[in-house]
Amino acid sequence: MRRVFAAVWVFWITLAATAQDTARPSMDTARPQEPVKPYPYEAEEVQFANSGAGITLAGTLTLPPGKGKFPVVILIAGGGSNNRDEEIFQHRPFLVIADALTRRGVAVLRYDCRGIGQSTGDFGKATTADLATDVEAAIAYLRTRKEINAHRMGLIEHGEGAILAPMVAARRGDVRFIVLLAGQGLRGKEVQLQRQQLMAQAGDSLGQDSMRHRPADYLAYDPDSALEQVRCPVLAMAGAKDLEVAPEDNLVAIGRALEKGGNRHFEVKEFPGLNHYFQECTTGLLPEVASIKETFSPVALGYLTDWAWKQAK
């Protein structure tokens, strides 16, 4: 199981690249939600070590104006070997989320995955456990920063499964809250079958063919083991037109696992009309992402930032 999500993520890189090639001729490059420099806050290029793995991770730390110890969020790109902005089709959702949170008074660290951008290492050889140590290296780094309140730290993860944040939160007492964007609550086999059905209904033959070949460990993976151990507040969000992680059933499963573990401080929220990337969409298919100007629904973004601020303050 240690390599299951690395394999799954490599698969999604290939699928996304194919879809981007298909969609590129009609791509609308206008991205009106992206912040324009100069920002009303500090954006610092940083590097931090995962000494156990012998690698260096590079990212951007945004700090609200003024002095003080700020609450902080780490953005985790869980769906592939992404750069710090989780860039896809020239959308940079993590840049948009970081900007919104920092304007609200929350510092944000986002970083390039192993072997991507300015980070060293090899993402293709990393296991799920390895990637979780990258998150913990980010936590350790933030604890050295005098501007950061280490007791007010949250994790926000987007991508297939969104499993790293629960894994880390389950074994640490210094994670104040987590947000799962399009997170997985069902076993891998169930998620796969639902995805195939949703893509077939939407007419996505590429997705259907690709989904037939999945690692056996992924099919057996059950996220309950980590979710049942999470004690901090949790927000699970999903778009109703997400074809990659069926929203309703997975949200229910996430809530059920948290409740079974004794966590009463959680919320699950489904947003109508949004795709896997939380954009207003028509079909929910991956190539459609290229033609959508919106990077992240303002409604969903407002809900996310409001909830995170309440937990962090």
C-alpha positions in Angstrom: 0.0 0.0 0.0 3.0 2.3 0.5 3.3 3.0 -3.2 -0.4 3.0 -4.1 -1.0 6.7 -4.2 2.3 7.6 -6.0 1.1 5.2 -8.7 -2.4 6.7 -8.8 -1.0 10.2 -8.9 1.4 9.4 -11.8 -1.7 8.1 -13.6 -3.5 11.4 -13.2 -0.5 13.4 -14.4 -0.7 11.4 -17.7 -4.5 11.8 -18.0 -4.3 15.5 -17.3 -1.5 16.0 -19.8 -3.5 14.1 -22.5 -6.6 16.2 -21.7 -4.5 19.4 -21.8 -3.2 18.5 -25.2 -6.7 17.9 -26.4 -8.1 21.1 -25.0 -5.2 23.5 -25.8 -6.5 24.9 -29.1 -9.7 26.2 -27.4 -8.0 27.2 -24.2 -9.1 30.6 -22.8 -6.1 31.9 -20.9 -7.9 34.7 -19.1 -7.7 34.0 -15.4 -9.4 37.0 -13.7 -9.2 35.6 -10.2 -5.5 35.6 -10.0 -4.0 38.3 -7.8 -1.9 41.0 -9.4 1.3 42.3 -7.9 2.1 44.2 -5.8 0.3 42.2 -3.2 -1.0 43.8 0.0 1.1 41.3 1.9 4.6 39.7 1.9 5.3 36.8 -0.4 8.6 35.1 0.5 10.4 32.4 -1.5 11.4 29.7 1.0 13.2 26.4 1.2 13.0 23.7 3.9 14.6 20.3 4.4 13.1 16.9 4.8 16.2 15.6 6.4 15.0 12.1 6.7 14.5 11.9 2.9 17.6 13.9 2.1 15.6 16.4 0.0 14.9 20.1 -0.1 11.4 21.5 -0.7 10.8 24.9 -2.2 7.7 27.0 -1.8 6.2 30.4 -1.1 5.2 31.7 2.3 2.7 34.5 2.3 2.5 36.6 5.4 -0.3 39.2 6.3 0.8 42.8 6.8 1.9 43.9 10.3 3.7 42.2 13.1 2.6 39.3 15.3 2.3 35.6 15.3 -0.1 34.7 12.5 -2.2 31.5 12.2 -1.0 29.5 9.2 -2.3 27.0 6.7 -0.2 24.5 4.6 -1.7 23.8 1.2 -1.2 20.2 0.1 -1.5 19.2 -3.6 -2.6 15.6 -3.2 -3.6 14.8 -6.8 -0.3 14.6 -8.6 3.2 15.9 -9.0 2.1 19.5 -8.8 3.9 22.8 -8.4 3.2 25.1 -5.5 0.2 26.7 -7.3 -1.3 23.3 -8.3 -1.3 24.6 -11.8 -3.6 23.1 -14.4 -4.6 24.6 -17.8 -3.0 27.8 -16.7 -5.2 27.9 -13.6 -3.4 28.3 -10.3 -6.0 27.5 -7.7 -3.5 27.4 -4.8 -2.3 30.9 -5.6 -6.0 32.1 -5.5 -6.6 30.3 -2.2 -3.4 31.5 -0.6 -4.2 35.1 -1.7 -7.7 34.9 -0.2 -6.5 33.5 3.1 -3.6 35.9 3.5 -5.9 38.8 2.9 -8.0 37.5 5.8 -5.0 37.4 8.1 -3.8 33.8 7.7 -0.3 33.0 6.6 0.0 30.3 3.9 2.8 28.0 2.9 2.5 26.2 -0.4 5.3 24.2 -1.9 6.4 22.3 -5.0 6.1 18.6 -4.9 9.2 16.5 -4.9 11.2 16.8 -8.1 8.9 19.6 -9.3 9.9 23.2 -9.8 12.6 24.1 -7.3 12.1 21.0 -5.0 14.6 18.2 -5.1 13.8 14.5 -5.0 11.9 12.1 -7.2 8.1 12.1 -7.0 7.7 9.0 -9.0 9.6 7.0 -6.4 7.8 8.5 -3.4 5.4 6.5 -1.3 2.3 7.8 0.5 4.3 7.7 3.7 7.1 9.6 2.1 4.8 12.4 1.0 3.3 12.6 4.5 6.8 13.3 5.8 7.0 16.2 3.4 4.0 17.7 5.1 5.6 17.2 8.5 8.8 18.8 7.2 6.7 21.9 6.3 5.2 21.9 9.8 8.6 21.7 11.4 9.8 24.6 9.2 6.9 26.8 10.2 7.6 26.1 13.8 11.0 27.9 13.4 9.4 31.1 12.0 8.9 33.8 14.6 6.0 35.3 12.6 4.0 32.0 12.9 1.7 30.8 15.7 2.5 27.1 15.7 -0.6 26.4 17.9 -2.9 27.7 15.1 -1.9 25.6 12.2 -4.2 24.0 9.6 -3.9 21.7 6.6 -5.8 22.2 3.4 -5.5 19.4 0.8 -7.0 19.0 -2.7 -6.8 16.0 -5.0 -7.7 12.4 -5.5 -8.1 10.9 -2.0 -7.0 14.0 -0.1 -5.5 11.4 2.3 -2.2 13.1 3.5 -3.9 15.7 5.7 -5.9 13.1 7.7 -2.8 10.9 8.0 -0.7 13.7 9.4 -3.5 15.1 11.6 -4.3 11.6 13.1 -0.8 11.3 14.5 0.0 14.8 15.5 -1.5 17.0 18.2 -0.4 20.4 16.7 -2.7 20.4 13.7 -5.6 22.7 14.6 -7.9 21.8 11.7 -8.0 20.2 8.2 -9.9 20.9 5.0 -10.4 18.1 2.5 -11.3 19.4 -1.0 -12.8 16.6 -3.1 -11.6 14.0 -0.5 -12.2 10.3 -0.6 -14.3 8.5 2.0 -14.9 5.2 0.2 -12.6 2.3 -0.6 -10.6 2.7 -3.8 -12.6 0.1 -5.6 -15.9 1.9 -4.9 -14.4 5.2 -6.0 -13.2 3.7 -9.2 -16.5 2.1 -10.1 -18.4 5.3 -9.4 -15.9 7.3 -11.5 -16.3 5.0 -14.4 -20.1 5.3 -14.2 -20.0 9.1 -13.9 -17.6 9.5 -16.9 -19.6 7.1 -19.0 -22.7 9.1 -18.3 -20.8 12.3 -19.3 -19.4 10.7 -22.5 -15.8 10.7 -21.4 -14.3 7.6 -23.3 -10.7 8.6 -22.4 -11.5 8.5 -18.7 -13.4 5.2 -19.0 -10.6 3.4 -20.7 -7.9 4.8 -18.4 -9.8 3.9 -15.3 -9.8 0.2 -16.1 -6.1 -0.1 -15.0 -5.7 0.8 -11.4 -3.2 -0.6 -8.8 -4.6 -3.4 -6.7 -3.6 -1.7 -3.5 -5.5 1.4 -4.5 -8.6 -0.7 -5.0 -8.3 -2.1 -1.5 -7.5 1.2 0.2 -9.9 2.3 2.9 -9.5 5.9 4.2 -11.4 5.1 7.4 -8.2 4.1 9.3 -6.9 7.6 9.3 -10.2 9.5 9.4 -11.4 7.7 12.5 -8.3 8.9 14.3 -8.6 12.6 13.4 -9.7 14.6 16.5 -9.3 18.2 15.2 -12.2 20.1 13.3 -12.6 18.9 9.7 -14.3 20.6 6.7 -14.9 18.3 3.7 -16.0 20.1 0.5 -17.0 18.7 -2.9 -18.5 19.9 -6.1 -21.7 18.3 -7.2 -20.3 17.8 -10.8 -17.1 16.2 -9.7 -16.6 13.2 -11.9 -13.3 12.0 -10.3 -14.5 11.6 -6.7 -18.3 11.1 -6.5 -19.3 13.9 -4.1 -22.4 12.7 -2.2 -21.3 9.2 -1.3 -17.8 10.2 -0.4 -18.9 13.1 1.8 -21.3 10.9 3.6 -18.5 8.3 4.1 -16.1 10.9 5.4 -18.6 12.1 7.9 -19.5 8.6 9.0 -15.8 7.7 9.6 -15.2 10.9 11.6 -18.3 10.3 13.7 -17.4 6.7 14.3 -14.0 7.9 15.7 -15.7 10.3 18.1 -15.1 13.5 16.2 -18.1 15.8 16.5 -16.4 18.9 15.1 -16.8 18.4 11.4 -18.8 19.6 8.5 -19.4 18.2 5.0 -20.5 20.6 2.2 -21.5 19.9 -1.4 -21.6 22.8 -3.8 -24.0 22.6 -6.8 -22.7 23.1 -10.3 -19.0 22.8 -9.4 -16.4 20.3 -10.9 -13.5 18.6 -9.2 -11.6 21.9 -9.3 -14.4 23.8 -7.7 -15.3 25.7 -10.9 -18.7 26.5 -12.2 -19.0 24.1 -15.1 -21.3 22.4 -17.6 -20.1 18.8 -17.9 -17.5 18.3 -15.2 -15.1 16.8 -17.7 -11.4 17.5 -17.4 -10.9 19.2 -20.9 -13.6 21.7 -20.0 -11.4 23.1 -17.3 -9.3 24.9 -20.0 -12.2 27.0 -21.3 -13.5 28.1 -17.9 -12.2 31.6 -16.8 -13.1 31.0 -13.2 -10.3 29.4 -11.2 -12.2 28.6 -8.0 -15.8 29.4 -7.3 -16.1 32.6 -5.2 -18.9 31.0 -3.3 -16.8 28.0 -2.4 -13.7 30.1 -1.8 -15.6 32.4 0.6 -17.0 29.4 2.5 -13.5 27.9 2.7 -11.8 31.0 3.9 -14.6 31.9 6.4 -14.4 28.4 8.0 -10.6 28.3 8.1 -10.5 31.8 9.7 -12.9 30.8 12.4 -10.9 27.7 13.2 -7.5 29.5 13.1 -8.4 32.7 15.1 
